[in-house]
Each structure stands twice: as C-alpha cells, then as structure tokens.
Amino acid sequence: MSTDTVLNAMDEDLAVKALAALAQTSRLRVFRAIVGAGPEGMQPGQLSQALELPPNTLSFHLKELHHAGLVSVQREGRFLRYRADMTAMQSLVGFLTDHCCQGVPCVDMSPVACGPDHCWTAEPAIR
C-alpha cells in the first residue's frame, strides 16, 4: 500500500486493516519499536534481540505490519530494514479523530515530524 493510497483513501476498510495489525501485543511492540527508531528504522535482527522475539515470529509480525501499510521495507544488500510509515500512522489517527466533538474540530492535531535525531510534535491547542 503506497502512502498516496493511505492519504487519499483512508476509509473504514483501510483503518480496520491497520487497527487489526496493531491489535496483537507482540505486533504492537514491534511497531512501537520501529516508530521509536525514527527514520533510521530497524533491521529484523535488531528487533528480534531488543524484543526477545524468535526470528520466525518476528517475520510473521513484520509481514502483517507491512501488508497493513504501517511499515515499509527496504533491502540493504543481504539485510532488510523496516521503517514506520509515519504518514500512514498519522492518516489513521486522523481518520479516528475526524468526527471528534460531533464534527467540530476541538483539538489541533499537529503532525508528528521525525528528524535524524528525534521526533517532535507541537502542543495541541484546545479550542
């Protein structure tokens, strides 16, 4: 699933697919670890060691997150690197909050931005 697809067509089916991928404890831990790594992402060996997950179990979870469009994967020689798709994550959060307060925007949901050394977000402004 491309980022453009997520941005332009976050509908109930895509939201359910993403939420279903996150609705498992180990998979949620994997996703949070990848998000925590920032733009550098993580290789499966790093994830397996950090989360104490067997490689075959981790592979299954990474495949599910990738199919849900929440992570991207890039081959680096013999290795794979997984990165969180922050745009897809923000699109999912946006979908979940679109009808907040009966359709009246009540909180400025500032986007999260990741730089080489850290991630940051602006403080929400309550209206």
HELIX and SHEET records of a PDB file:
HELIX    1   1 THR A    3  ASN A    8  1                                   6    
HELIX    2   2 GLU A   12  LEU A   22  1                                  11    
HELIX    3   3 THR A   25  GLY A   36  1                                  12    
HELIX    4   4 GLY A   38  GLU A   40  5                                   3    
HELIX    5   5 PRO A   44  LEU A   51  1                                   8    
HELIX    6   6 PRO A   55  HIS A   67  1                                  13    
HELIX    7   7 MET A   86  THR A   97  1                                  12    
HELIX    8   8 CYS A  100  GLY A  103  5                                   4    
SHEET    1   A 2 VAL A  71  GLU A  76  0                                        
SHEET    2   A 2 PHE A  79  ALA A  84 -1                                        
SHEET    1   B 2 ALA A 113  CYS A 114  0                                        
SHEET    2   B 2 CYS A 119  TRP A 120 -1                                        
END                                                                             
